[in-house]
C-alpha cells in the first residue's frame, strides 16, 4: 500500500489505433480531464490542450458510456461546473479590484461588484437542480 493520495479523476486512457503525437495521447487525455475539472466546459478544456470540441466528443464516443474515461469526464465536468459557480458567486459578492489610472500612473483601485453575475450564477444553479430532478 502506498502513502500517496489517490489521483483525482483516475481513469484508463482511451487506446488509439495510431500513435500520432498531435492526437489524443494518454498525457493529453489526462490534461483534458484536469482542465475540464477546472473549467467545466468541454470546448474550453479541449482548447486548453490544443484539441477541438468535436474530437473530444469523438474520443468520448470511442471510449463508450461505461468506460472509466466517461466516468472521469462526468465527474470532472461536475467538479468544473461547481468550481465555476463558486468563483462566480465569490466575485459577485466579494467583488473584483479594478485599478484606475490618471495620466498613465495607477492612482488606486476600486472594487466592482456584479449583481448580474450573481443572478446568472443562481439561475444556472436553478436550471441544473431542475434538470437533476427530471432525471
C-alpha positions as CSV (number, residue, x, y, z in Angstrom):
1,X,0.0,0.0,0.0
2,X,1.4,3.4,-1.0
3,X,1.3,6.6,1.1
4,X,0.4,8.8,-1.9
5,X,-3.1,10.2,-2.2
6,X,-5.3,8.8,-5.0
7,X,-5.2,10.7,-8.2
8,X,-8.5,12.6,-8.7
9,X,-10.4,11.5,-11.8
10,X,-8.2,8.5,-12.3
11,X,-9.1,6.6,-15.4
12,X,-7.7,4.3,-18.1
13,X,-6.8,6.4,-21.2
14,X,-8.7,5.5,-24.3
15,X,-6.4,3.5,-26.6
16,X,-5.7,4.9,-30.1
17,X,-5.3,3.0,-33.3
18,X,-2.5,5.3,-34.3
19,X,0.4,6.9,-32.5
20,X,0.0,10.5,-33.7
21,X,1.8,12.9,-31.4
22,X,-0.8,15.6,-32.2
23,X,-3.7,13.3,-31.3
24,X,-5.4,12.2,-28.1
25,X,-2.3,10.8,-26.3
26,X,-2.7,9.5,-22.8
27,X,-1.0,12.6,-21.4
28,X,-3.3,14.9,-23.4
29,X,-6.4,12.9,-22.2
30,X,-5.2,13.4,-18.6
31,X,-4.6,17.1,-19.2
32,X,-8.0,17.4,-20.8
33,X,-9.8,15.8,-17.8
34,X,-7.8,18.1,-15.4
35,X,-8.7,21.2,-17.5
36,X,-12.4,20.0,-17.6
37,X,-12.3,19.8,-13.8
38,X,-11.1,23.4,-13.6
39,X,-13.1,25.0,-16.3
40,X,-16.3,22.9,-16.5
41,X,-16.9,23.3,-20.3
42,X,-15.8,20.8,-22.9
43,X,-15.0,23.5,-25.6
44,X,-12.6,25.4,-23.3
45,X,-11.0,22.3,-21.9
46,X,-10.3,20.9,-25.3
47,X,-8.9,24.3,-26.5
48,X,-6.7,24.3,-23.4
49,X,-5.0,21.0,-24.6
50,X,-4.9,22.1,-28.3
51,X,-7.8,19.9,-29.4
52,X,-11.3,20.6,-30.7
53,X,-14.6,20.0,-29.0
54,X,-15.7,17.7,-31.8
55,X,-12.6,15.5,-31.4
56,X,-13.2,15.4,-27.6
57,X,-16.7,14.1,-28.1
58,X,-15.5,11.6,-30.7
59,X,-13.0,10.3,-28.1
60,X,-15.8,10.0,-25.6
61,X,-17.8,8.1,-28.1
62,X,-14.9,5.7,-28.8
63,X,-14.4,5.2,-25.1
64,X,-18.1,4.1,-24.5
65,X,-20.5,5.2,-21.9
66,X,-19.4,2.7,-19.2
67,X,-15.6,3.4,-19.6
68,X,-13.5,4.8,-16.8
69,X,-12.8,7.7,-19.2
70,X,-16.5,8.5,-19.5
71,X,-16.9,8.4,-15.7
72,X,-13.9,10.6,-15.2
73,X,-15.3,13.0,-17.8
74,X,-18.7,13.3,-16.0
75,X,-17.0,13.7,-12.6
76,X,-14.6,16.3,-13.9
77,X,-17.3,18.2,-15.6
78,X,-19.4,18.3,-12.5
79,X,-16.4,19.5,-10.4
80,X,-15.6,22.1,-13.0
81,X,-19.1,23.5,-13.0
82,X,-19.1,23.6,-9.2
83,X,-15.8,25.5,-9.4
84,X,-17.1,28.0,-11.9
85,X,-20.2,28.5,-9.8
86,X,-18.2,29.1,-6.7
87,X,-15.9,31.5,-8.4
88,X,-18.8,33.5,-9.9
89,X,-20.6,33.8,-6.6
90,X,-17.3,34.8,-4.9
91,X,-16.7,37.5,-7.5
92,X,-20.2,38.8,-7.4
93,X,-20.3,39.0,-3.6
94,X,-16.7,40.0,-2.8
95,X,-16.2,42.0,-5.9
96,X,-13.1,42.3,-8.1
97,X,-10.4,45.0,-7.7
98,X,-10.0,47.1,-10.8
99,X,-7.1,49.5,-11.0
100,X,-7.7,53.1,-12.2
101,X,-5.1,55.3,-13.8
102,X,-4.5,59.0,-14.4
103,X,-2.0,60.1,-17.0
104,X,-0.6,56.6,-17.2
105,X,0.0,56.3,-13.5
106,X,-2.0,54.0,-11.3
107,X,-3.8,56.1,-8.7
108,X,-5.6,53.3,-6.9
109,X,-8.1,50.5,-7.2
110,X,-11.8,50.3,-6.9
111,X,-13.9,47.2,-6.0
112,X,-16.6,46.3,-8.5
113,X,-19.5,44.1,-7.6
114,X,-21.8,42.4,-10.0
115,X,-25.4,41.7,-9.2
116,X,-25.9,40.4,-12.8
117,X,-23.2,37.8,-12.3
118,X,-24.7,36.6,-9.1
119,X,-28.2,36.4,-10.7
120,X,-26.8,34.5,-13.7
121,X,-25.0,32.0,-11.3
122,X,-28.2,31.5,-9.3
123,X,-30.2,30.9,-12.5
124,X,-27.7,28.4,-13.7
125,X,-27.8,26.6,-10.4
126,X,-31.6,26.5,-10.5
127,X,-31.6,25.1,-14.0
128,X,-29.1,22.4,-13.0
129,X,-31.2,21.5,-10.0
130,X,-34.4,21.2,-12.2
131,X,-32.5,19.1,-14.7
132,X,-31.4,16.8,-11.9
133,X,-35.0,16.4,-10.7
134,X,-36.2,15.5,-14.1
135,X,-33.7,12.6,-14.4
